[in-house]
Amino acid sequence: MTKTIRSPFNHEVGGTVEGCTILEKRVVIPPDPVDRRRGVYDYVVNVPPLPPDARPGKAAKSRPSKAARPAPATEPAGSTRATPDEMGSVIRRIAGR
């Protein structure tokens, strides 16, 4: 299977672009060294076949989101934040001005 990729980078036939092998190269806009402007190129590339489980339209096995997963049993059911009594420190309040 082939597809066309447009790129500002100059590659040669037989090279790779986006993981595909270049079959044909066509100059869309020629480079202009005076204006320091790159050219634009169209590449006809050979696309490798997708593995059977990665084809579009086929339902992939997905993991449930973190919100849908149950919490591990090792965590306590209550809050994990320490209260001032547990911290053993004094809380001082500064009077307003």
Kinemage of the C-alpha trace (Angstrom):
@kinemage 1
@onewidth
@group {chain A} dominant
@subgroup {mainchain}
@vectorlist {calphas} color= white
{ca met a 1} P 0.000 0.000 0.000
{ca thr a 2} L 1.306 3.490 -0.803
{ca lys a 3} L 0.560 7.005 0.398
{ca thr a 4} L 1.893 10.509 -0.277
{ca ile a 5} L 3.732 12.491 2.385
{ca arg a 6} L 4.567 16.201 2.003
{ca ser a 7} L 7.767 17.281 3.740
{ca pro a 8} L 10.111 20.315 3.811
{ca phe a 9} L 13.100 17.974 4.145
{ca asn a 10} L 15.069 16.722 1.158
{ca his a 11} L 15.334 12.916 1.188
{ca glu a 12} L 16.408 10.562 -1.562
{ca val a 13} L 14.507 7.663 -3.149
{ca gly a 14} L 15.117 4.525 -1.109
{ca gly a 15} L 15.379 6.475 2.162
{ca thr a 16} L 12.739 6.591 4.873
{ca val a 17} L 10.189 9.213 5.883
{ca glu a 18} L 7.953 8.656 8.930
{ca gly a 19} L 9.030 5.012 9.012
{ca cys a 20} L 8.033 4.338 5.372
{ca thr a 21} L 10.302 3.626 2.384
{ca ile a 22} L 10.387 6.332 -0.330
{ca leu a 23} L 9.392 5.093 -3.793
{ca glu a 24} L 9.074 8.418 -5.673
{ca lys a 25} L 10.101 12.031 -5.034
{ca arg a 26} L 8.506 15.156 -6.534
{ca val a 27} L 9.538 18.790 -5.945
{ca val a 28} L 6.483 20.937 -5.126
{ca ile a 29} L 8.359 24.182 -4.352
{ca pro a 30} L 12.061 24.351 -5.259
{ca pro a 31} L 14.461 25.557 -2.549
{ca asp a 32} L 15.716 29.150 -2.789
{ca pro a 33} L 19.180 29.523 -1.185
{ca val a 34} L 19.182 33.329 -1.737
{ca asp a 35} L 16.095 33.767 0.480
{ca arg a 36} L 17.250 30.890 2.715
{ca arg a 37} L 13.987 29.053 2.060
{ca arg a 38} L 13.656 25.288 2.082
{ca gly a 39} L 11.883 23.449 -0.673
{ca val a 40} L 8.732 21.414 -0.301
{ca tyr a 41} L 8.721 17.809 -1.483
{ca asp a 42} L 6.066 15.147 -2.033
{ca tyr a 43} L 7.135 11.573 -1.400
{ca val a 44} L 5.213 8.494 -2.500
{ca val a 45} L 6.049 5.929 0.151
{ca asn a 46} L 5.413 2.243 0.700
{ca val a 47} L 3.463 1.776 3.934
{ca pro a 48} L 4.267 -1.413 5.871
{ca pro a 49} L 1.178 -3.502 6.742
{ca leu a 50} L -0.276 -3.030 10.206
{ca pro a 51} L -0.330 -5.963 12.623
{ca pro a 52} L -3.783 -7.627 12.775
{ca asp a 53} L -4.572 -6.267 16.252
{ca ala a 54} L -3.723 -2.636 15.322
{ca arg a 55} L -5.979 -2.302 12.274
{ca pro a 56} L -8.522 0.530 12.309
{ca gly a 57} L -12.076 -0.467 13.084
{ca lys a 58} L -11.058 -3.416 15.185
{ca ala a 59} L -11.724 -3.049 18.885
{ca ala a 60} L -8.486 -3.035 20.817
{ca lys a 61} L -8.245 -4.399 24.329
{ca ser a 62} L -8.010 -1.398 26.603
{ca arg a 63} L -7.396 -1.061 30.274
{ca pro a 64} L -9.979 0.692 32.420
{ca ser a 65} L -9.187 4.263 33.372
{ca lys a 66} L -7.664 5.014 36.764
{ca ala a 67} L -10.987 6.392 37.977
{ca ala a 68} L -12.768 3.138 37.106
{ca arg a 69} L -10.174 0.885 38.744
{ca pro a 70} L -10.741 -0.124 42.358
{ca ala a 71} L -8.240 1.168 44.898
{ca pro a 72} L -5.568 -1.295 46.088
{ca ala a 73} L -6.421 -3.056 49.342
{ca thr a 74} L -3.213 -1.844 51.044
{ca glu a 75} L -4.402 1.756 51.348
{ca pro a 76} L -6.450 2.726 54.405
{ca ala a 77} L -10.113 3.452 53.746
{ca gly a 78} L -10.002 6.843 55.513
{ca ser a 79} L -7.988 9.924 54.774
{ca thr a 80} L -4.197 9.777 54.772
{ca arg a 81} L -3.601 13.300 56.012
{ca ala a 82} L -2.324 13.641 59.582
{ca thr a 83} L -4.338 15.674 62.055
{ca pro a 84} L -2.648 18.309 64.250
{ca asp a 85} L -2.890 15.917 67.222
{ca glu a 86} L -1.040 13.227 65.268
{ca met a 87} L 1.640 15.693 64.163
{ca gly a 88} L 2.341 16.769 67.734
{ca ser a 89} L 2.958 20.400 66.870
{ca val a 90} L 1.467 23.653 68.022
{ca ile a 91} L -0.631 25.695 65.605
{ca arg a 92} L -0.281 29.400 66.193
{ca arg a 93} L -2.742 31.854 64.804
{ca ile a 94} L -1.620 35.355 63.966
{ca ala a 95} L -4.077 38.110 64.777
{ca gly a 96} L -5.381 40.141 61.840
{ca arg a 97} L -4.184 43.681 61.305
